[in-house]
Amino acid sequence: MSRPRWFVQLIKKLFPERFLFARLTNLPGVDRVVDYCLFHGDDVIYLPKDQTILINEPITKTGDMVLPSRVVEHFIESASYHWIMDFCICRSGNHCQDYPLEYGCIFLGEAVLQINPEFGHLVSKEEALEHARHCREMGLVHMVGRNKLDSVWLGANPAHRLMTICNCCPCCCLWKMLPYITPMVGDKVSKMPGVSVTVSELCAGCGTCAEGICFTEAIVMVGGYAHINGDCRGCGRCVEVCPNQVIELSIDEAAFVQQTIDRLSPLVDVS
């Protein structure tokens, strides 16, 4: 059953409190309840920004590669129903000042027919592809997969017929709560297969990459140099901002796009 407008307005008001919610999930028993009600069966993958990857070739040749955005394009092209939200609930709830509020998620699959038409609209395959492209051009990062939470807050069921394609900014993303949430939930949000992000020995220790760039707080300064810990989800933003170009995002698996598609396809039926 689609959610009324007041319900979504309430979520927006409560959105800034997501860090408190995340910490509460670490209480004994709470983790299992939250996981079952909001995240059961989920698998969500952050895709690296196309222009930041290096696959055993100079980065200037990315135009000749199969890029991470191909995962998004595959599911859009495979889906029978395409829905674009008229707003991003994360940026709206956080009153984002850096990225447009109106560039919301793309939802795919039959369950989109249950979303309240006040929140968005059905679009063609071509319109969905164009929307995704515009989001990338604005610097937003795709997150794609099954996310039961979206099915719950939208009232769009069943969850296995709703695929989420989020277009995330670093300042307002829901998953900024990853460093605080129970691993039972946090581990369901992951890097693309084969992705690694490393800092070379040439790091000058300027700290640019550690200043609000990483939405999971995975970059810290250790001994005057940047260090990337296990919380990294491989989005590639740090690669872009490094003034000395000493951070490298590489993918050591040539079939990384197909592996991602094969991993997500059984979880959500978008046909």
C-alpha positions as CSV (number, residue, x, y, z in Angstrom):
1,M,0.0,0.0,0.0
2,S,1.5,3.4,-1.0
3,R,2.5,5.7,1.7
4,P,0.7,9.1,2.3
5,R,2.5,12.3,2.0
6,W,2.5,12.9,5.8
7,F,4.4,9.7,6.3
8,V,7.2,10.7,4.0
9,Q,7.3,14.2,5.5
10,L,7.8,12.5,8.9
11,I,10.7,10.5,7.5
12,K,12.3,13.7,6.2
13,K,12.1,15.3,9.7
14,L,13.6,12.3,11.4
15,F,16.3,11.8,8.8
16,P,19.0,13.8,10.7
17,E,18.5,11.4,13.6
18,R,19.7,8.4,11.5
19,F,23.0,8.3,13.4
20,L,21.2,7.7,16.7
21,F,19.1,5.0,15.0
22,A,22.3,3.4,13.7
23,R,23.9,3.3,17.2
24,L,20.8,1.8,18.7
25,T,21.1,-1.2,16.3
26,N,24.2,-2.3,18.2
27,L,22.1,-3.2,21.3
28,P,21.6,-6.9,21.9
29,G,18.5,-8.2,20.0
30,V,17.8,-4.8,18.3
31,D,20.2,-5.7,15.5
32,R,18.2,-8.8,14.6
33,V,14.8,-7.0,14.7
34,V,16.0,-4.1,12.6
35,D,17.7,-6.4,10.1
36,Y,14.5,-8.6,9.7
37,C,12.1,-5.7,9.4
38,L,14.1,-3.3,7.2
39,F,17.1,-5.0,5.6
40,H,16.3,-8.8,5.3
41,G,17.6,-10.3,2.0
42,D,19.4,-7.1,1.0
43,D,22.5,-6.7,-1.1
44,V,23.5,-3.1,-2.1
45,I,26.6,-2.3,-4.1
46,Y,28.3,1.1,-4.5
47,L,29.6,1.6,-8.0
48,P,32.9,3.5,-8.6
49,K,32.6,6.7,-10.6
50,D,33.4,5.8,-14.2
51,Q,36.2,8.3,-14.5
52,T,38.1,7.1,-11.5
53,I,38.9,3.5,-12.4
54,L,42.1,1.9,-13.5
55,I,42.0,-1.6,-15.0
56,N,45.6,-2.4,-15.8
57,E,45.5,0.5,-18.4
58,P,46.1,4.3,-18.2
59,I,43.2,6.0,-16.8
60,T,42.9,8.2,-19.9
61,K,41.6,5.1,-21.8
62,T,38.4,4.6,-19.7
63,G,36.3,5.5,-22.8
64,D,37.4,2.1,-24.2
65,M,36.5,0.1,-21.1
66,V,33.3,-1.5,-19.9
67,L,32.5,1.0,-17.1
68,P,30.7,0.5,-13.8
69,S,27.7,2.5,-15.0
70,R,27.0,-0.4,-17.3
71,V,25.5,-2.2,-14.4
72,V,22.9,0.5,-14.0
73,E,22.2,0.6,-17.7
74,H,21.8,-3.2,-17.8
75,F,19.0,-3.2,-15.2
76,I,17.3,-0.2,-16.7
77,E,17.3,-1.9,-20.1
78,S,16.0,-5.1,-18.6
79,A,13.2,-3.6,-16.6
80,S,9.5,-3.5,-17.6
81,Y,8.7,-0.6,-15.2
82,H,10.8,2.5,-14.5
83,W,10.0,5.1,-11.8
84,I,11.9,8.3,-11.1
85,M,11.4,10.1,-7.7
86,D,10.7,13.8,-7.9
87,F,13.0,14.3,-4.9
88,C,15.9,12.7,-3.1
89,I,14.6,11.9,0.4
90,C,18.2,11.9,1.8
91,R,19.1,15.3,0.4
92,S,15.6,16.7,1.2
93,G,15.7,15.4,4.7
94,N,19.3,16.8,5.2
95,H,18.5,20.1,3.5
96,C,21.4,19.6,1.1
97,Q,23.2,22.8,-0.1
98,D,25.6,21.2,-2.6
99,Y,23.5,19.0,-4.9
100,P,20.0,19.3,-6.5
101,L,17.2,17.9,-4.3
102,E,15.1,17.0,-7.4
103,Y,17.4,14.3,-8.7
104,G,15.9,11.3,-6.9
105,C,16.2,7.6,-7.0
106,I,15.3,5.4,-9.9
107,F,13.2,2.4,-9.0
108,L,12.7,-0.6,-11.3
109,G,10.3,-3.5,-11.3
110,E,6.6,-4.2,-10.9
111,A,6.4,-2.9,-7.3
112,V,6.9,0.7,-8.5
113,L,3.2,0.6,-9.5
114,Q,2.4,0.9,-5.7
115,I,4.4,4.1,-5.1
116,N,2.3,7.2,-4.4
117,P,2.1,9.2,-7.6
118,E,2.7,12.4,-5.6
119,F,6.3,11.3,-5.1
120,G,7.4,10.7,-8.7
121,H,6.3,9.3,-12.0
122,L,6.6,6.4,-14.4
123,V,9.1,7.0,-17.2
124,S,10.4,5.3,-20.3
125,K,13.6,3.3,-20.5
126,E,15.2,6.2,-22.4
127,E,14.2,8.7,-19.8
128,A,15.6,6.5,-17.0
129,L,18.9,6.2,-18.8
130,E,19.1,9.9,-19.3
131,H,18.3,10.6,-15.7
132,A,21.1,8.3,-14.6
133,R,23.5,10.0,-17.0
134,H,22.6,13.4,-15.6
135,C,23.2,12.2,-12.1
136,R,26.7,11.0,-13.0
137,E,27.5,14.3,-14.7
138,M,26.6,16.1,-11.5
139,G,29.0,14.0,-9.5
140,L,26.5,11.7,-7.8
141,V,27.5,8.1,-7.2
142,H,25.2,5.2,-8.1
143,M,24.2,2.7,-5.4
144,V,22.3,-0.3,-6.9
145,G,20.7,-3.4,-5.5
146,R,17.9,-4.7,-3.4
147,N,17.1,-2.4,-0.4
148,K,14.1,-3.5,1.6
149,L,14.1,-0.2,3.4
150,D,12.9,1.5,0.2
151,S,10.1,-1.0,-0.1
152,V,9.0,-0.3,3.4
153,W,9.0,3.5,3.4
154,L,7.4,3.7,-0.1
155,G,4.9,0.9,0.6
156,A,6.0,-0.8,-2.6
157,N,5.8,-4.5,-2.4
158,P,7.0,-7.2,-2.7
159,A,10.6,-6.2,-2.0
160,H,12.0,-8.7,-4.5
161,R,10.2,-6.8,-7.3
162,L,11.7,-3.4,-6.4
163,M,15.3,-2.5,-7.4
164,T,16.9,0.6,-6.1
165,I,19.3,2.8,-8.0
166,C,20.3,5.6,-5.7
167,N,22.2,8.7,-6.8
168,C,24.2,9.6,-3.8
169,C,26.1,12.7,-2.7
170,P,28.8,12.5,-0.1
171,C,27.2,15.0,2.3
172,C,23.7,13.5,2.8
173,C,23.8,9.8,1.9
174,L,21.7,7.6,4.3
175,W,24.7,5.3,4.5
176,K,26.9,7.9,6.2
177,M,25.6,5.9,9.2
178,L,27.7,2.8,8.1
179,P,30.5,3.5,10.6
180,Y,27.9,3.3,13.5
181,I,25.4,0.7,12.4
182,T,25.5,-3.0,13.4
183,P,27.7,-5.0,11.0
184,M,24.7,-7.3,10.5
185,V,23.2,-4.5,8.4
186,G,26.3,-2.6,7.3
187,D,27.9,-5.6,5.7
188,K,25.0,-5.7,3.2
189,V,26.3,-2.5,1.6
190,S,29.6,-3.2,-0.2
191,K,32.1,-2.4,-2.8
192,M,31.8,-3.6,-6.4
193,P,33.6,-6.9,-6.9
194,G,37.3,-6.6,-7.4
195,V,37.6,-3.0,-6.4
196,S,40.5,-1.7,-4.3
197,V,41.5,1.8,-3.3
198,T,45.1,2.5,-2.3
199,V,47.3,5.4,-1.4
200,S,50.8,5.4,-2.8
201,E,54.0,6.2,-0.9
202,L,54.0,9.6,-2.6
203,C,51.2,10.9,-0.4
204,A,52.1,14.4,0.7
205,G,49.8,14.3,3.8
206,C,47.7,17.3,2.8
207,G,44.6,15.8,4.3
208,T,42.3,16.9,1.4
209,C,40.8,13.4,1.1
210,A,40.0,13.2,4.8
211,E,38.0,16.4,4.9
212,G,34.4,15.3,4.5
213,I,34.9,13.5,1.2
214,C,34.4,9.9,2.3
215,F,30.8,9.2,3.3
216,T,31.9,6.2,5.4
217,E,34.8,8.0,7.1
218,A,37.1,5.4,5.7
219,I,40.1,7.8,5.2
220,V,42.1,8.9,8.2
221,M,45.4,10.5,8.6
222,V,48.0,8.2,10.3
223,G,51.5,9.5,10.9
224,G,50.8,12.4,8.6
225,Y,49.7,10.3,5.7
226,A,46.3,9.2,4.3
227,H,45.2,5.7,5.2
228,I,42.1,3.9,3.8
229,N,40.5,1.4,6.2
230,G,38.1,-1.4,5.7
231,D,35.0,0.8,5.7
232,C,35.8,2.0,2.2
233,R,33.0,1.2,-0.3
234,G,35.0,2.1,-3.4
235,C,33.1,5.1,-4.7
236,G,36.2,6.8,-6.0
237,R,35.5,10.3,-4.7
238,C,38.9,10.5,-3.0
239,V,40.6,9.7,-6.3
240,E,39.0,12.8,-7.8
241,V,39.9,15.2,-5.0
242,C,43.5,14.2,-4.4
243,P,45.6,17.2,-5.6
244,N,48.7,15.0,-6.1
245,Q,46.9,12.1,-7.8
246,V,48.4,9.5,-5.5
247,I,45.1,7.7,-4.7
248,E,44.3,4.9,-7.1
249,L,41.1,2.9,-7.6
250,S,41.7,-0.3,-9.4
251,I,39.6,-3.3,-10.4
252,D,41.5,-6.6,-10.5
253,E,38.7,-8.6,-12.1
254,A,38.0,-8.1,-15.8
255,A,34.4,-9.5,-15.5
256,F,33.5,-7.1,-12.7
257,V,30.4,-5.7,-14.4
258,Q,29.0,-9.2,-15.2
259,Q,29.8,-10.4,-11.7
260,T,27.8,-7.5,-10.2
261,I,24.9,-8.2,-12.5
262,D,25.0,-11.9,-11.7
263,R,25.1,-11.2,-8.0
264,L,22.1,-8.9,-8.0
265,S,19.8,-10.4,-10.6
266,P,18.6,-13.3,-8.4
267,L,17.6,-10.9,-5.7
268,V,15.2,-8.6,-7.6
269,D,13.0,-9.4,-10.6
270,V,12.7,-6.2,-12.6
271,S,11.0,-7.9,-15.6
